[in-house]
């Protein structure tokens, strides 16, 4: 998923977001499909980012619920670990996107008018 975020910065203005190579988990394919739907459906960048953020929050909440299920004994250790690893990957992706947005904002503010 992190490699997908790095690929987004390499996109040109003429390529669609659907051209990004997604080789990771189902959550990355969900995020990319929402991004591709946003590009083809005429949605704004803000709405696509909002959708991706809400999907990240739901992934983190799912991991939290799975950890509670593990504490109660209703979920196996494997399920809890998988859920936690997916949540960690989601959080790292959100941090990488935030860093890209902040650096782009700083670049724009450094431009002379």
C-alpha positions, 0 to 999 in steps of 0.5 A: 500500500505504501508503494501505491502512495509513492506511485501516486506522486509519480502520476502525470496529469494525463494518467488516471488513478486507476493505472496505479499498480496495486499488488497488496491487500483488499483494502488497497484495492478498495481505496484505489477503486474509490479513487478511480470511481472519483476520477471517472465519476467527476468527484472532487479530490476532497471527496475522494480523500474523505472517502479514503479517510473514512475507510481508514477509520473504519479499518482501525475501528474494525481492528479495535473490535477484533482486539476486543473479540480476542480479549473475550476469547471469541476470535483467534490469535491469528485473526487478531494479529492479521487485523492489527497488521492491516490497521498498522498498514492503514495508519502508515499509509494515512501518515504517508499521504499526510506527509505528501499533502503537507510537503505539497502545501509547503512547496506551494507556499514557497512559490513566488507570486 
